[in-house]
Structure formats: structure tokens, C-alpha cells
Amino acid sequence: MMLLHVFLYILSSAIIAYGDDIQGCPTELQQRNATLKTHTGHCYEFEVRHTKDWNAAQKDCHSKGGTLVTVNDRAEQDFLMSALKAISFHGTGIWLGYNDMTHEGTFTWVTGETSTFTFWAHGQPHSHHKRRFILDSVSDEDCVLLKYSDSGHWHDYPCQKLDPLGIVKEHFPYVCEYGSAVIPSPTVGSTIAPSTIELATTTVPETPSIPTL
């Protein structure tokens, strides 16, 4: 019996850690069959079938109550890579909620978190004003891509398309991260406000009096 309890505990922990339990994700995401995973109490929506530039991706996440994903430690980095592998992701990479738009060279998370963990590729981040294609306009590489094709290492990329003709575009899949949803438990003996319930009432006719003989 003890072994059974241990097994069930390990199984439940694995479900929470690796994303099969999505009850903590926003209800509207569950209803539309989004690609959802959970990790350490947070919900992650993998938008791998859509590509956007960084600004549009962050705007989409924000409109649904989240942000582009933040990576606070190696465990979260490994979780993202494992999840991408599990859903058979074959793209270049995904946008992270990390940028140096405010101060060149000082990268910050969109949530304001102050984690010092990074996973830059060798030689990254690049110096600013780097031209990668003939049609590129000169542009800062202010946004960060978790490059799945480079073992998950981080690369800085321009946040939007570079060339004026629209041929070269910085459109990539992305992951939205949401805080845990708190579902209140019903309270024993709780009352419901009268205004929330409408009762159907039926008027019972008066019984006619019977004359006395």
C-alpha cells in the first residue's frame, strides 16, 4: 500500500510539472482547445501555429491576460524545450518576453521580474545595428528568441520586419504565460443572494365555502 501511495504521489507531481493538468489555465483557453501546458503553478499557451513579430505577439498575450513567456531558471528553460519537443515543434524558435528596448544592452523581462538567469548562445547578444540581409534596414536587435534549432539558446533579433519591401519579416511562434487561476471552493452553509434566483410561484385559488344545510 505504501508503494502505491508513493507511485500516485510521483504521478501527480509529474502531471503538475509537465503540463497534463490544465485546470489552472484560463477557462476561455481550455474551451477553445489551445495548446496548453502547466509548470510550477503557471499556465503556458503554445502559439506554434501562428507567427507574429515580437510586438504583435506580446499584444496578443496581453489581450488574453498574460505576457510573452519569461524564463526564470534552468528548470523553466528545460520545461519549454521538453514541451516544444512533445508537441513536435520544428520551427526556428519562439519569442521570449525579454528585450532591451529601453536601454541598449540592458535586457529586462516584460513582467518586471529580476531573474538573473540567461541562456545566451555563444557571441550573443549581438552588438546593435547589425545588418543580416541585403534588404535589411539598419535596425537594433532588441528582442530575444529562444532558438529551438540551437538547443534552446537565446539569440537577439529585431522586434519587427527590417526591409521596406516587406520581404524579410521577423515573424516567429510564441508562448504566452499566465499566472495560476484561483478557483474558490464552495463554503458549507453559504447563502445565495436572493437577487440571483428567480422562483416560479403559482397562485392557489381559494376554496369556495359550502353552505350549511
N, C-alpha and C positions, 0 to 999 in steps of 0.2 A: 504494500500500500504506500509506503514511504517513497519508493521508486516512482510510482505512478504520480504522486504529488510533485516530485521533482521534475518529472518529464513535462507535466502540464504547466508548471511554472516557467520552464525554459521555453516551451512552445508559445505561451502567452507573451513572454518577453520578446521573442523573435517577431511575433506579429506586430507588436508596438514599434519595434526598432526598424523593421524593414518594410512596413507600409501596407500590410493587408487589412489593417483595421482603419477605416476612413471615417469612423463616426465623429471624429473631432473636426472634420473638414466642413466648410460652409455647406449648408443644405442645398443651396441652388447649384453648387458644383456637382454634388452627388446625383442630383436629379438629371443633369444633362450628360451624364456618363463621361465626365472629364477623366483624364489620366492622372489619378491621384495616388500619392504615397504619403506616409507619415513617418516622422523621425523625431524622437525626443520631445513629443508633445506639439510639434508643428506640422502643418499640412503643406504639401508641395504639389502644385499643379504643373505637369509637364506639357507645355505647349510646343510639342515637337512636330506637329503637323502644320504649324503656321510659322512664318518668318517675318520679322519686323526689324526696323532699325532700333537702336537702343532706346531712344526717347519714346517711340510708339509702344515698345514692349513694356516699359515702365508705366506708361499711361494706362495700358490695358490692365496690368496687375492692380494698379491703384484704384481703377474704376470698380474692381471686384472686391476691394477691401484688403488687398495685400501689397506686396512690393516685389521687385525682382529679388531673386534669392540672394541671401547673404551666407557666407561660409565662415564660421567662427572657429573651426578647429579641423584637425585631420579626420576625425570621425565623420564630420558632416561632408567633407570632401569625398571620402570613400563612399559614403551613402549615395551621393549624387552619381558617382561613377557606376556603382552597382545598379542603381535604379535605371540609368540610361542603358546599361547592358541588358537588364531584364526586359526592357520594352523594345529591344532590338534597334536601338538608335544607331544610325550610320552617318549622321551629319558631321560637319566640321566641329561644331561646339555649340554652347549655349551662353547667352548673355548672363552676366552676374550684376548684381546691384552695387557695383564698385566703379568709381570714376575719380578723375582729378580735374573736373571742370572748374571748380572754384579756385584752386591754387595748383598751378602746374607742378607735377611731381609729387603732390601730396594726395594720395588716394584715400577716399572715405566711402563708407557704406551709406546707402540711401536711408537706412533706418537710424543713422547716427550712432550705431554700435561702434565700440572702440577696440574690437578684436585686433590683435597684432599678428594673427596667423595669415600667412600668404603662401602661394604655391606657384610662384612665377617660373616660367621657363628660363633657360639659360639666355642671358642677354636681354631679358625683359625686366621692367618695361622699357620700350624704346625711347629715345630722345624725341622731342616733339618735332613737328614739321618734316615728317618722313614721307617721301613720295614712293609709292609701290608700283604704280602703273603709269603708262604714258599719259593716259587721260585723267589721271588723278589731279585734282586741285590740291594746293598745299593745305594740309589740314592736320590739326593736332589729333593724336591718338589718345583720347580722353576716357574711353570706356573699355571695359575688360570682358574678355571672352574666356570661358573655361573651355579649352580646346580638347575635345574628346579624342580627336585624331592624334594628339600629342600627349597621350596618357593623362589627360586632365590638367596639364599645366596651364597656367594663366598667361594670356597674351593681351597687350593693349591694342585696341582697334579704334578707328574713327567711329564716332557715335552715329553718323549719318552717311549718306552716299557722298562720294567725293567728286565725281566728274560732272560737268554741267550738262552733258548729254544724257545722263541717267543710265549709262551702260554698266558702270561699275557701282554696285549697291552693297551696302553693309547690312544685309538682312540675314538674321540668324534666328533659330528657335530660341526659346527662353523658358525659364521656370519661375513661376510665381510662388511666393511663400506667404503663408497665413498663420497667424497665431492660433492657439487652441481655442476651439469653441467651447464655451462653458454651458452645459445643459443642466438647469436646475432640477433637483429631484423633487418629486411631489411630497408635500408635507402632510403627515397624518392629521386629520381633523381640520384641514384648511377649508376655508369658505370661499365661495364664488360670489362675486359681486352680483347683486340682483339684476343689474342692467345688462349683464351678459347672457341671460337666459330668458327666453320668452315662453310662458306656459300657455297652452291652449285651454281655455275654460269653456264649459258648457252650462248654459242656464237650465236648471231643472224646473219644469212647470209646477206650479202649486197644485196640490191635490184638492179637488173640489170637495166641499163639505156635503155630507149625506144627511138629508132631512130626517128628523126623528118622527117616527110614527106615533 
